Amino acid sequence: MTKRESVINTDRFDRRRFGQILDMSERLQELEKKGQEVLPTFRPLMTDLWASLYKMKPSLLKEEEFDKEYQTNHDLMKRIISEEGYLQARSATKLDDLSSALGTIRFSEKVHEWVEEQKSFNDALRDALEEAMKAQQSLNHAQQKQQEAQEKILEAEKNSDSKARGIAKRRQTKANKQVNKAQVSLDQAMQQVQSQLFQSLSEGRKRFSQAIADASQEAHEAKVDLVNLLAGGSGAGVGESELQKLPLRDQIKLAGLLSKNKKMKEIADWAGRFKAIARKKQKNKQAETIDRSGVTLGIDVERLLPSELVAYKNPLTKLDFLRRYAEGQTMTYAREGKETLGKGPIILCLDQSGSMANIDGQSKGFALALMMIAKRQRRDFAIIPFSSASKQKMFFYEKGKMKPSDLVNLAETFLGGGTSFTPPLQKAVNIIEGKKLYSKADIVFVTDGDPGDKHALLKYISLEDGMFTKKRKEKNFNVISVLIGQSVSESNVKLFSDKIVWASDFQNESVANAIFTI
C-alpha cells in the first residue's frame, strides 16, 4: 500500500509541481539533503510547506488520513499555519510559483535551524532523531533489497527459470520481513521524535513564532530584491509584470544567487532606490513632452490618456475601449517631434579604479537604473568599466535586456588600479560607430579621479580629424560627466564633455536631474 506522506490536502498535481520547482532550485535541493540528515520526514515536510503557501485553500488532514510516522510533520504544519508570519506570507504566495518557492526556501531553512537548535539542548530529542535516522537508513536498505528481488523474479519468469525464481522469491520474503521490521523501528523512533518536538513547540512557542516571522520577512525581501534587479523599480505593479517575463527557472536561479551573494543584494537595494527616482524623473520628463506635443490616436499603453484608462476600468465602457484600442482609435499623448533615426545607445563609462571600491555597489545600482531607462526607450545599453588595469571589460545589453548570468558577471567585476580615460572613450565611440542607423547616443562618464593617461587623452580628443571629433559631429552624441568627490579636476573632463555634474556620490539630486532625464 502506498504511503500517504502529506499532512496537507495535496493532490498529484501539487506533488508533481513541487518536484518541478525542486528541480529548478539548487537551494531547495541543498535544503532537502540537509534536512533529511536531521529529520527523516523533511522532504515531505517541504512539499507540505510549498502546498500550504501555493494552494488557494490548503487544509490539514485528519490524523487517520496519513501514516503515523508523519505525525511530527502534522504538529509542525499545524503550528506554522496558525502563525501570523505565515498568514502574512500567504497573501503574496497564493497561486504564485516564485513567491511560493521563495517562501518554501525560507520556511524550510527556519524549521531546519529550529530543529537543530532544539537538538543542541534536548538530549532526548537528539537521541530520538539519531534512532529515527538509523531506522530510516535500514528501511531504505531493506526496500532496495526488496526491489532487487522483485526485478530478479521478473527476469526469472521472463527466462522461464524456475530455480532462479525460487531463490529470488525467498530473498523477497526475507526483504519483506526486513522492511516490516525497519518500518516498525522507524514508527517507534518517530513517535519519540514527535513527543519531544511537540514538547519543544509548546515550551518554545515564542522562539518558533519568531522564526516563522523571520521566514516571511526574508521571503518578501527576496522577492523585492529580484524586482529591483530585473524590473523597473517599485510602484504600480510594473516590477511584478516585468519579472514575469523571465522564465521561472531563471527567476529561481537568480533568487538563489542573491541569497548567497551579499554584493548582489547590496546592488539590488541600491537599484531599487535609483530606479524609483529614475521612474519619477522620466515621468516628469514625459509630462513636459506631452505639454509640447499634444494628443494623437494610437495603442501605446504607456501614453494612453488618463480618461482612456478610466474607460478601460469602468465595466460600462470597457468594451467600447477595447474596440477602439483594437482599431487604433484610443487617444494617446503624442511623441515629441518625428525622428527618422532611432536613438543611439546609452553608454555608461564607469570608473572602477581602487578609490571607487567603497561605492561599487551603489554605482552598479545606478547602472541598473540607467539600464531601465534604456529598456523603456528601446535603446541599447553598454557599461564600460575603466581603470588603468590591463584587463578591461565591456558589457553590452541589446535594448537594455540582461540575463541572470549578466547580473552575476556585473556584480563580480571590479578592476581596481589607477585611472585611464582614453580607452573607455575609444570603446564608447566604437559602439556608436557600429550602429549605422542610430544617432543621438548618450555617453555618461563617471569618475572620481584624474587620468594617468592625460597625454594620450589630449592627443585623442584634440585632433580635428580624429575619431572622437569626427564621430561626435557625424553621430551627434552627447557626453555628460559626473565627477564624484573633490579630488578630481574639472579641466580633464572639459575636453570631451557637453555637461559636467559634481556630486559626493550617486545619491545627489544633481546626478538624478542630469542623468535620469536623458
Secondary structure, DSSP 8 states (H G I E B T S, - for coil): ------SB---HHHHHHHHHHHHH-HHHHHHHHHHHTT-TTHHHHHHHHHHHHHSSS--B--GGGS-GGGHHHHHHHHHHTTSHHHHHHHHHHTT-HHHHHHHHHHHHHHHHHHHHHHHHH-HHHHHHHHHHHHHHHHHHHHHHHHHHHHHHHHHHHHTT-HHHHHHHHHHHHHHHHHHHHHHHHHHHHHHHHHHHHHHHHHHTHHHHHHHHHHHHHHHHHHHHHHHHHHSS-SSTTHHHHHHHTS-HHHHHHHHHHHHH-HHHHHHHHHHHHHHHHHHHHHHHHHHHHHHHH-EEEE--GGGB-HHHHHHHHSTTTHHHHHHHHHTT-EEEE--SS--SSEE--EEEEEE-SGGGGGGHHHHHHHHHHHHHHHHHTT--EEEEEE-S-S----EEEGGG---HHHHHHHHH----S---SHHHHHHHHHHHHH-TTEE--EEEEEESS--TTHHHHHHHHH-TTSHHHHHHHHH--EEEEEEESSSS-HHHHHTT-SEEEEESSTT-HHHHHHHTT-
